[in-house]
């Protein structure tokens, strides 16, 4: 077993490694380290120390974290009970890379974009260098046979096609340009699909793709499992898209059109000097080709490892609540209205406006869990945390608590009525705090954030022993009122604030997320910024929630916090404050002075500060 795999497996089991000078210290629960594992650790001690220093396994952005990633993952994802399918988060891109399998689709005949070809070769080399498994096209694909029954007539026709096997995380292709004759064939295929879909419903993603794309050569056509295998397309860089002065509303139109045209989740633009990366977040960065190491490891690998997917309703216990009776829901509507002048929340885009082909709409409808549109940013209001009994206990009281199945007994325990307590480190002191119930209200996915309808646009989400979703009374789950992609992030911020900076959240707190960044000059002395150097994991993942949790925990017990900016590279900024009016005033001031803007324009100033 490689040293990287050994460290990864152990950290996922809650084992903690620390390096002090040339000394390696290890903490683990009883029974985790077998005699064989101990021997391996002794044998590879020098390599482990070197790797820890290089990769900073025990730190995130230079900030130590005492809790295991397994515990943090369980806390923010609602897996507070022992479950067999729980997967601890992986937040180190070096470890992410070793878990990935990709393949490169062969270049089309006559392809002659030399810059793309050279970058393609360099990209493949770097992926292999970082431990990604790169399968040859023939090895990554197989022949799939299937039948189609013609409606009414009942005729059956057998087909076979080459598809990328399940288990391949990404297919890397180049943009393909079609002749007029091929475009006519695509039109015929689409019309045939439209007729077929009138008679047959509930088609799978793969079946829709096969029926509608036989005349095309895009990589998505060759994927057996489109919900788990991403398509990455290499193409000539779009100079308009990377222009820092491009209005964000225009960037949305250009970016979405590019993704639809290539039918891919990620588009990499290539020029002689630069690499651009585009996905649905539309706040992506530009990298120099000389900096390909950072680009591959911190930007591309995280996006391949954790694709953008919304949380399905099956993750929640669904109920209802009365929005008019909630002071927090009322505050949320007020927050959105006041933020209209900032223009940080552009109108959402209906999928029907950008996906002209019915087959494309049907495929995306399956993948995004029935959402009819996409929006940029969210507004949320965290309710005051709910406790039952002592909020904090002594070390002696901690020793008398009971284990919680699925958790490290050194980190989480419970009392006789089932309230859970967690041991956290603040400075050089250990504190033993009750894990509160977390509730928040947020804008539904696709809503107009600056003009929310109290009765239909505000959902309530809870984090207790599991996840809860409460819809406004009279609204059913079948209605297009889905939770935001960023639910894990909202819950992570709220829980971390309750544990580490309780003064910020004791009366509830507003949170906003927009697809841009503040300039370093915008921050006041009592306003904090964290996360600039994090790997750029996409939204909708609980890995992004972990990074936000760790960012809050790094500010533990500070009494002077008025506002925290949590940066998500290639995505945007989350901001939490103790006071609604203060948050609004600061955002309005930042926007009026051009110190807060959508897109990546201000990200460079943050990077310069936190080098």
Secondary structure, 3 states (H helix, E strand, C coil): CCHHHHHHHHHHCCCEEEEECCEEEEECCCCCCCHHHHHHHHHCHHHHHHHHHHHCCCEECCEECCCCHHHHHHHHHCCCCCCCCCCCCCCCHHHHHHCCEEEECCCCCCCCCHHHHHHHHHHHHHHHHCCCEEECHHHHEEEEEEEEECCCCCCEEEEEEEEECCCCCEEEEECCCCCHHHHHHHHHHHHHHHHHHHHCCCCCHHHHHHHHCCCCCCHHHHECCCCCCEEEEEEECCCCCCCCCCCHHHHHHHHHHHHHHHCCCEEEEECCCEEEEECCCCCCCEEEHHHHHHHHHHHHHHHHHCCCCCCCHHHCEEEEECHHHCHHHHHHHHHHHHHHHHCCCCCCEEHHHHCCCHHHHHHHHHHCCCCCEECCCEEEEECCCECCCCCEECHHHHHCCEECCCCCCCCEEECCCCCEEEEEEECCEEEEEECCEEEEEEECCCCCCCCCCCCCCEEEEEECCCEEEEEECCCCCCCCCCCCCCHHHHHHHHHHHHHHCHHHHCCCEEEEEECEEECHHHCCCCEEEECCCCCCCCCCCHHHHHHHHHHHHCCCCCCCCCEEEEEECCCEEEEEECCHHHHHHHHHHHHHCCCEEECCCCHHHHHHHCC
